[in-house]
């Protein structure tokens, strides 16, 4: 049976590679990107919800404004028509009062 070869011993003077620091920086960068992405997604959803809510508000306000405009136009038409009918009624009333009816 053969015995496994012994592992080479590290010499005390040999400099260790600084892969530990690189790993820490890479891990911190990955975590920072994930947290930033999560926060950005959350804010994006909140802003989107706010825009949808404000869009609904704008639609309601525009509908109310259009309704007020139409109401004003209809009132104006009604006033003109009733004014014409009142003038006709006044003419008939004058004719009837002239003949004492």
N, CA, C and O atoms as a GROMACS GRO file, in nm:
protein
  404
    1UNK      N    1   0.082  -0.116   0.000
    1UNK     CA    2   0.000   0.000   0.000
    1UNK      C    3   0.088   0.124   0.000
    1UNK      O    4   0.192   0.130   0.065
    2UNK      N    5   0.043   0.221  -0.074
    2UNK     CA    6   0.124   0.343  -0.083
    2UNK      C    7   0.064   0.448   0.008
    2UNK      O    8  -0.058   0.462   0.021
    3UNK      N    9   0.149   0.520   0.069
    3UNK     CA   10   0.104   0.627   0.159
    3UNK      C   11   0.092   0.756   0.079
    3UNK      O   12   0.169   0.779  -0.014
    4UNK      N   13  -0.006   0.842   0.114
    4UNK     CA   14  -0.019   0.969   0.041
    4UNK      C   15   0.103   1.055   0.065
    4UNK      O   16   0.167   1.049   0.170
    5UNK      N   17   0.132   1.134  -0.032
    5UNK     CA   18   0.248   1.223  -0.021
    5UNK      C   19   0.217   1.331   0.081
    5UNK      O   20   0.106   1.384   0.084
    6UNK      N   21   0.314   1.364   0.164
    6UNK     CA   22   0.289   1.468   0.264
    6UNK      C   23   0.273   1.605   0.198
    6UNK      O   24   0.336   1.634   0.096
    7UNK      N   25   0.187   1.687   0.258
    7UNK     CA   26   0.161   1.820   0.204
    7UNK      C   27   0.283   1.908   0.226
    7UNK      O   28   0.348   1.901   0.330
    8UNK      N   29   0.313   1.989   0.127
    8UNK     CA   30   0.430   2.075   0.146
    8UNK      C   31   0.400   2.180   0.253
    8UNK      O   32   0.293   2.240   0.255
    9UNK      N   33   0.495   2.198   0.340
    9UNK     CA   34   0.476   2.293   0.449
    9UNK      C   35   0.504   2.433   0.399
    9UNK      O   36   0.597   2.457   0.322
   10UNK      N   37   0.422   2.526   0.446
   10UNK     CA   38   0.440   2.665   0.406
   10UNK      C   39   0.558   2.721   0.482
   10UNK      O   40   0.575   2.698   0.602
   11UNK      N   41   0.638   2.791   0.411
   11UNK     CA   42   0.754   2.853   0.475
   11UNK      C   43   0.709   2.979   0.546
   11UNK      O   44   0.624   3.051   0.493
   12UNK      N   45   0.760   3.009   0.661
   12UNK     CA   46   0.716   3.126   0.736
   12UNK      C   47   0.749   3.258   0.666
   12UNK      O   48   0.682   3.358   0.691
   13UNK      N   49   0.848   3.261   0.581
   13UNK     CA   50   0.887   3.386   0.514
   13UNK      C   51   0.800   3.414   0.391
   13UNK      O   52   0.800   3.526   0.339
   14UNK      N   53   0.727   3.312   0.345
   14UNK     CA   54   0.650   3.328   0.223
   14UNK      C   55   0.526   3.415   0.252
   14UNK      O   56   0.455   3.392   0.350
   15UNK      N   57   0.501   3.515   0.164
   15UNK     CA   58   0.386   3.605   0.181
   15UNK      C   59   0.258   3.534   0.138
   15UNK      O   60   0.255   3.469   0.034
   16UNK      N   61   0.152   3.547   0.219
   16UNK     CA   62   0.023   3.486   0.184
   16UNK      C   63  -0.048   3.575   0.083
   16UNK      O   64  -0.042   3.698   0.094
   17UNK      N   65  -0.116   3.515  -0.013
   17UNK     CA   66  -0.191   3.599  -0.107
   17UNK      C   67  -0.306   3.668  -0.032
   17UNK      O   68  -0.360   3.614   0.065
   18UNK      N   69  -0.342   3.786  -0.076
   18UNK     CA   70  -0.444   3.866  -0.007
   18UNK      C   71  -0.582   3.837  -0.065
   18UNK      O   72  -0.661   3.928  -0.090
   19UNK      N   73  -0.610   3.710  -0.087
   19UNK     CA   74  -0.740   3.674  -0.143
   19UNK      C   75  -0.851   3.693  -0.039
   19UNK      O   76  -0.966   3.708  -0.078
   20UNK      N   77  -0.821   3.694   0.090
   20UNK     CA   78  -0.921   3.715   0.193
   20UNK      C   79  -0.982   3.854   0.183
   20UNK      O   80  -1.103   3.871   0.197
   21UNK      N   81  -0.898   3.952   0.158
   21UNK     CA   82  -0.947   4.090   0.145
   21UNK      C   83  -1.028   4.104   0.017
   21UNK      O   84  -1.132   4.171   0.016
   22UNK      N   85  -0.982   4.042  -0.090
   22UNK     CA   86  -1.053   4.048  -0.217
   22UNK      C   87  -1.191   3.982  -0.203
   22UNK      O   88  -1.290   4.033  -0.254
   23UNK      N   89  -1.195   3.869  -0.133
   23UNK     CA   90  -1.322   3.801  -0.112
   23UNK      C   91  -1.418   3.887  -0.030
   23UNK      O   92  -1.537   3.895  -0.061
   24UNK      N   93  -1.367   3.952   0.072
   24UNK     CA   94  -1.451   4.038   0.154
   24UNK      C   95  -1.506   4.156   0.074
   24UNK      O   96  -1.623   4.190   0.085
   25UNK      N   97  -1.420   4.216  -0.007
   25UNK     CA   98  -1.465   4.328  -0.090
   25UNK      C   99  -1.569   4.281  -0.191
   25UNK      O  100  -1.670   4.348  -0.212
   26UNK      N  101  -1.546   4.165  -0.253
   26UNK     CA  102  -1.641   4.112  -0.350
   26UNK      C  103  -1.774   4.078  -0.282
   26UNK      O  104  -1.881   4.107  -0.336
   27UNK      N  105  -1.768   4.017  -0.163
   27UNK     CA  106  -1.892   3.984  -0.091
   27UNK      C  107  -1.969   4.109  -0.050
   27UNK      O  108  -2.091   4.115  -0.062
   28UNK      N  109  -1.896   4.210  -0.001
   28UNK     CA  110  -1.961   4.336   0.038
   28UNK      C  111  -2.023   4.404  -0.084
   28UNK      O  112  -2.131   4.462  -0.074
   29UNK      N  113  -1.955   4.398  -0.198
   29UNK     CA  114  -2.007   4.459  -0.320
   29UNK      C  115  -2.134   4.388  -0.366
   29UNK      O  116  -2.232   4.452  -0.404
   30UNK      N  117  -2.133   4.255  -0.361
   30UNK     CA  118  -2.251   4.179  -0.402
   30UNK      C  119  -2.368   4.210  -0.308
   30UNK      O  120  -2.480   4.233  -0.355
   31UNK      N  121  -2.344   4.212  -0.178
   31UNK     CA  122  -2.450   4.246  -0.083
   31UNK      C  123  -2.501   4.388  -0.104
   31UNK      O  124  -2.621   4.413  -0.098
   32UNK      N  125  -2.409   4.481  -0.128
   32UNK     CA  126  -2.449   4.620  -0.150
   32UNK      C  127  -2.536   4.632  -0.275
   32UNK      O  128  -2.636   4.704  -0.274
   33UNK      N  129  -2.499   4.562  -0.381
   33UNK     CA  130  -2.578   4.566  -0.504
   33UNK      C  131  -2.717   4.504  -0.481
   33UNK      O  132  -2.816   4.556  -0.530
   34UNK      N  133  -2.723   4.394  -0.408
   34UNK     CA  134  -2.852   4.331  -0.379
   34UNK      C  135  -2.941   4.422  -0.295
   34UNK      O  136  -3.060   4.435  -0.324
   35UNK      N  137  -2.885   4.484  -0.191
   35UNK     CA  138  -2.964   4.574  -0.107
   35UNK      C  139  -3.009   4.695  -0.188
   35UNK      O  140  -3.124   4.738  -0.178
   36UNK      N  141  -2.916   4.750  -0.267
   36UNK     CA  142  -2.953   4.866  -0.350
   36UNK      C  143  -3.063   4.828  -0.449
   36UNK      O  144  -3.158   4.905  -0.467
   37UNK      N  145  -3.052   4.712  -0.512
   37UNK     CA  146  -3.156   4.667  -0.605
   37UNK      C  147  -3.290   4.647  -0.536
   37UNK      O  148  -3.393   4.684  -0.590
   38UNK      N  149  -3.289   4.588  -0.416
   38UNK     CA  150  -3.412   4.568  -0.341
   38UNK      C  151  -3.476   4.702  -0.304
   38UNK      O  152  -3.597   4.720  -0.320
   39UNK      N  153  -3.396   4.796  -0.256
   39UNK     CA  154  -3.449   4.928  -0.221
   39UNK      C  155  -3.500   5.001  -0.345
   39UNK      O  156  -3.605   5.065  -0.341
   40UNK      N  157  -3.427   4.992  -0.455
   40UNK     CA  158  -3.470   5.057  -0.579
   40UNK      C  159  -3.602   4.998  -0.627
   40UNK      O  160  -3.691   5.072  -0.670
   41UNK      N  161  -3.616   4.865  -0.619
   41UNK     CA  162  -3.740   4.800  -0.659
   41UNK      C  163  -3.856   4.846  -0.571
   41UNK      O  164  -3.966   4.871  -0.620
   42UNK      N  165  -3.831   4.856  -0.441
   42UNK     CA  166  -3.935   4.900  -0.348
   42UNK      C  167  -3.978   5.043  -0.377
   42UNK      O  168  -4.097   5.073  -0.382
   43UNK      N  169  -3.880   5.131  -0.398
   43UNK     CA  170  -3.912   5.271  -0.428
   43UNK      C  171  -3.982   5.280  -0.563
   43UNK      O  172  -4.076   5.359  -0.579
   44UNK      N  173  -3.937   5.202  -0.660
   44UNK     CA  174  -4.000   5.202  -0.791
   44UNK      C  175  -4.147   5.161  -0.780
   44UNK      O  176  -4.233   5.222  -0.843
   45UNK      N  177  -4.175   5.057  -0.700
   45UNK     CA  178  -4.313   5.015  -0.681
   45UNK      C  179  -4.395   5.124  -0.612
   45UNK      O  180  -4.510   5.147  -0.648
   46UNK      N  181  -4.335   5.190  -0.513
   46UNK     CA  182  -4.407   5.296  -0.442
   46UNK      C  183  -4.436   5.414  -0.536
   46UNK      O  184  -4.545   5.470  -0.533
   47UNK      N  185  -4.338   5.450  -0.618
   47UNK     CA  186  -4.357   5.562  -0.711
   47UNK      C  187  -4.461   5.524  -0.816
   47UNK      O  188  -4.545   5.606  -0.853
   48UNK      N  189  -4.456   5.401  -0.863
   48UNK     CA  190  -4.555   5.357  -0.960
   48UNK      C  191  -4.695   5.361  -0.901
   48UNK      O  192  -4.789   5.405  -0.966
   49UNK      N  193  -4.709   5.316  -0.777
   49UNK     CA  194  -4.840   5.321  -0.711
   49UNK      C  195  -4.886   5.465  -0.694
   49UNK      O  196  -5.004   5.496  -0.713
   50UNK      N  197  -4.793   5.554  -0.659
   50UNK     CA  198  -4.830   5.695  -0.643
   50UNK      C  199  -4.873   5.755  -0.777
   50UNK      O  200  -4.968   5.834  -0.783
   51UNK      N  201  -4.802   5.719  -0.883
   51UNK     CA  202  -4.840   5.771  -1.015
   51UNK      C  203  -4.977   5.720  -1.057
   51UNK      O  204  -5.057   5.796  -1.113
   52UNK      N  205  -5.004   5.594  -1.031
   52UNK     CA  206  -5.135   5.539  -1.065
   52UNK      C  207  -5.243   5.609  -0.985
   52UNK      O  208  -5.348   5.644  -1.039
   53UNK      N  209  -5.218   5.631  -0.856
   53UNK     CA  210  -5.316   5.700  -0.772
   53UNK      C  211  -5.338   5.843  -0.819
   53UNK      O  212  -5.452   5.890  -0.825
   54UNK      N  213  -5.228   5.912  -0.852
   54UNK     CA  214  -5.244   6.051  -0.898
   54UNK      C  215  -5.311   6.053  -1.035
   54UNK      O  216  -5.386   6.146  -1.065
   55UNK      N  217  -5.285   5.953  -1.118
   55UNK     CA  218  -5.352   5.946  -1.248
   55UNK      C  219  -5.502   5.928  -1.231
   55UNK      O  220  -5.582   5.988  -1.302
   56UNK      N  221  -5.540   5.843  -1.135
   56UNK     CA  222  -5.683   5.827  -1.106
   56UNK      C  223  -5.744   5.956  -1.055
   56UNK      O  224  -5.857   5.990  -1.090
   57UNK      N  225  -5.669   6.027  -0.974
   57UNK     CA  226  -5.718   6.156  -0.923
   57UNK      C  227  -5.734   6.256  -1.036
   57UNK      O  228  -5.832   6.330  -1.041
   58UNK      N  229  -5.638   6.256  -1.128
   58UNK     CA  230  -5.648   6.348  -1.242
   58UNK      C  231  -5.770   6.315  -1.328
   58UNK      O  232  -5.839   6.405  -1.375
   59UNK      N  233  -5.796   6.186  -1.347
   59UNK     CA  234  -5.914   6.147  -1.425
   59UNK      C  235  -6.042   6.193  -1.355
   59UNK      O  236  -6.133   6.245  -1.420
   60UNK      N  237  -6.049   6.175  -1.224
   60UNK     CA  238  -6.167   6.219  -1.150
   60UNK      C  239  -6.184   6.370  -1.157
   60UNK      O  240  -6.294   6.420  -1.177
   61UNK      N  241  -6.073   6.444  -1.140
   61UNK     CA  242  -6.081   6.590  -1.145
   61UNK      C  243  -6.117   6.638  -1.285
   61UNK      O  244  -6.194   6.732  -1.301
   62UNK      N  245  -6.061   6.572  -1.387
   62UNK     CA  246  -6.094   6.611  -1.524
   62UNK      C  247  -6.242   6.583  -1.553
   62UNK      O  248  -6.308   6.662  -1.620
   63UNK      N  249  -6.292   6.470  -1.503
   63UNK     CA  250  -6.434   6.439  -1.522
   63UNK      C  251  -6.522   6.540  -1.451
   63UNK      O  252  -6.624   6.582  -1.506
   64UNK      N  253  -6.484   6.578  -1.331
   64UNK     CA  254  -6.562   6.677  -1.258
   64UNK      C  255  -6.557   6.812  -1.328
   64UNK      O  256  -6.657   6.884  -1.335
   65UNK      N  257  -6.440   6.847  -1.380
   65UNK     CA  258  -6.426   6.975  -1.452
   65UNK      C  259  -6.509   6.973  -1.580
   65UNK      O  260  -6.576   7.071  -1.612
   66UNK      N  261  -6.505   6.862  -1.652
   66UNK     CA  262  -6.586   6.852  -1.774
   66UNK      C  263  -6.734   6.856  -1.740
   66UNK      O  264  -6.814   6.914  -1.814
   67UNK      N  265  -6.771   6.794  -1.629
   67UNK     CA  266  -6.910   6.795  -1.587
   67UNK      C  267  -6.954   6.938  -1.554
   67UNK      O  268  -7.064   6.980  -1.589
   68UNK      N  269  -6.867   7.012  -1.485
   68UNK     CA  270  -6.900   7.153  -1.454
   68UNK      C  271  -6.914   7.234  -1.583
   68UNK      O  272  -7.002   7.319  -1.594
   69UNK      N  273  -6.828   7.207  -1.678
   69UNK     CA  274  -6.835   7.280  -1.805
   69UNK      C  275  -6.965   7.249  -1.878
   69UNK      O  276  -7.033   7.339  -1.926
   70UNK      N  277  -7.000   7.121  -1.884
   70UNK     CA  278  -7.125   7.083  -1.950
   70UNK      C  279  -7.246   7.140  -1.876
   70UNK      O  280  -7.343   7.182  -1.938
   71UNK      N  281  -7.238   7.140  -1.743
   71UNK     CA  282  -7.348   7.197  -1.666
   71UNK      C  283  -7.364   7.345  -1.696
   71UNK      O  284  -7.477   7.394  -1.709
   72UNK      N  285  -7.254   7.417  -1.708
   72UNK     CA  286  -7.259   7.560  -1.741
   72UNK      C  287  -7.319   7.582  -1.880
   72UNK      O  288  -7.401   7.672  -1.898
   73UNK      N  289  -7.278   7.499  -1.977
   73UNK     CA  290  -7.332   7.512  -2.113
   73UNK      C  291  -7.482   7.483  -2.115
   73UNK      O  292  -7.558   7.556  -2.178
   74UNK      N  293  -7.523   7.377  -2.045
   74UNK     CA  294  -7.667   7.344  -2.042
   74UNK      C  295  -7.747   7.452  -1.972
   74UNK      O  296  -7.858   7.484  -2.014
   75UNK      N  297  -7.694   7.510  -1.866
   75UNK     CA  298  -7.764   7.619  -1.797
   75UNK      C  299  -7.777   7.740  -1.888
   75UNK      O  300  -7.880   7.808  -1.888
   76UNK      N  301  -7.672   7.768  -1.966
   76UNK     CA  302  -7.677   7.881  -2.058
   76UNK      C  303  -7.784   7.858  -2.166
   76UNK      O  304  -7.862   7.948  -2.197
   77UNK      N  305  -7.787   7.737  -2.221
   77UNK     CA  306  -7.889   7.706  -2.323
   77UNK      C  307  -8.029   7.715  -2.262
   77UNK      O  308  -8.120   7.767  -2.326
   78UNK      N  309  -8.045   7.663  -2.140
   78UNK     CA  310  -8.176   7.669  -2.075
   78UNK      C  311  -8.217   7.814  -2.050
   78UNK      O  312  -8.334   7.849  -2.067
   79UNK      N  313  -8.122   7.898  -2.009
   79UNK     CA  314  -8.156   8.039  -1.985
   79UNK      C  315  -8.197   8.109  -2.113
   79UNK      O  316  -8.289   8.191  -2.114
   80UNK      N  317  -8.128   8.078  -2.223
   80UNK     CA  318  -8.164   8.140  -2.352
   80UNK      C  319  -8.303   8.094  -2.395
   80UNK      O  320  -8.387   8.175  -2.433
   81UNK      N  321  -8.328   7.961  -2.388
   81UNK     CA  322  -8.459   7.910  -2.428
   81UNK      C  323  -8.572   7.965  -2.339
   81UNK      O  324  -8.677   8.003  -2.390
   82UNK      N  325  -8.550   7.969  -2.209
   82UNK     CA  326  -8.652   8.022  -2.120
   82UNK      C  327  -8.669   8.173  -2.140
   82UNK      O  328  -8.780   8.225  -2.124
   83UNK      N  329  -8.563   8.242  -2.175
   83UNK     CA  330  -8.575   8.385  -2.206
   83UNK      C  331  -8.660   8.407  -2.330
   83UNK      O  332  -8.742   8.499  -2.334
   84UNK      N  333  -8.641   8.322  -2.432
   84UNK     CA  334  -8.723   8.333  -2.554
   84UNK      C  335  -8.869   8.303  -2.522
   84UNK      O  336  -8.959   8.376  -2.566
   85UNK      N  337  -8.894   8.198  -2.446
   85UNK     CA  338  -9.032   8.165  -2.407
   85UNK      C  339  -9.093   8.277  -2.321
   85UNK      O  340  -9.212   8.307  -2.335
   86UNK      N  341  -9.014   8.338  -2.235
   86UNK     CA  342  -9.065   8.449  -2.153
   86UNK      C  343  -9.099   8.569  -2.240
   86UNK      O  344  -9.198   8.638  -2.215
   87UNK      N  345  -9.018   8.595  -2.343
   87UNK     CA  346  -9.047   8.707  -2.434
   87UNK      C  347  -9.176   8.680  -2.511
   87UNK      O  348  -9.258   8.770  -2.530
   88UNK      N  349  -9.194   8.556  -2.557
   88UNK     CA  350  -9.317   8.521  -2.628
   88UNK      C  351  -9.438   8.536  -2.535
   88UNK      O  352  -9.541   8.590  -2.575
   89UNK      N  353  -9.425   8.489  -2.411
   89UNK     CA  354  -9.533   8.501  -2.314
   89UNK      C  355  -9.563   8.647  -2.284
   89UNK      O  356  -9.679   8.685  -2.266
   90UNK      N  357  -9.460   8.730  -2.279
   90UNK     CA  358  -9.481   8.873  -2.252
   90UNK      C  359  -9.554   8.939  -2.369
   90UNK      O  360  -9.640   9.025  -2.348
   91UNK      N  361  -9.521   8.898  -2.492
   91UNK     CA  362  -9.591   8.954  -2.608
   91UNK      C  363  -9.739   8.915  -2.604
   91UNK      O  364  -9.825   9.001  -2.624
   92UNK      N  365  -9.769   8.786  -2.577
   92UNK     CA  366  -9.910   8.744  -2.567
   92UNK      C  367  -9.982   8.815  -2.452
   92UNK      O  368 -10.099   8.853  -2.465
   93UNK      N  369  -9.912   8.834  -2.340
   93UNK     CA  370  -9.974   8.903  -2.227
   93UNK      C  371 -10.004   9.049  -2.263
   93UNK      O  372 -10.107   9.103  -2.222
   94UNK      N  373  -9.915   9.112  -2.337
   94UNK     CA  374  -9.939   9.251  -2.379
   94UNK      C  375 -10.056   9.259  -2.475
   94UNK      O  376 -10.139   9.350  -2.465
   95UNK      N  377 -10.064   9.164  -2.568
   95UNK     CA  378 -10.175   9.164  -2.663
   95UNK      C  379 -10.306   9.142  -2.589
   95UNK      O  380 -10.405   9.210  -2.616
   96UNK      N  381 -10.308   9.047  -2.496
   96UNK     CA  382 -10.432   9.019  -2.423
   96UNK      C  383 -10.469   9.136  -2.331
   96UNK      O  384 -10.587   9.164  -2.314
   97UNK      N  385 -10.374   9.201  -2.273
   97UNK     CA  386 -10.407   9.316  -2.188
   97UNK      C  387 -10.451   9.435  -2.274
   97UNK      O  388 -10.528   9.520  -2.228
   98UNK      N  389 -10.403   9.443  -2.398
   98UNK     CA  390 -10.445   9.552  -2.487
   98UNK      C  391 -10.593   9.538  -2.522
   98UNK      O  392 -10.666   9.637  -2.534
   99UNK      N  393 -10.635   9.412  -2.540
   99UNK     CA  394 -10.776   9.388  -2.572
   99UNK      C  395 -10.860   9.356  -2.447
   99UNK      O  396 -10.976   9.317  -2.461
  100UNK      N  397 -10.806   9.372  -2.331
  100UNK     CA  398 -10.871   9.345  -2.203
  100UNK      C  399 -10.925   9.203  -2.192
  100UNK      O  400 -11.039   9.185  -2.149
  101UNK      N  401 -10.853   9.108  -2.228
  101UNK     CA  402 -10.896   8.970  -2.217
  101UNK      C  403 -10.855   8.918  -2.084
  101UNK      O  404 -10.881   8.802  -2.053
   0.00000   0.00000   0.00000
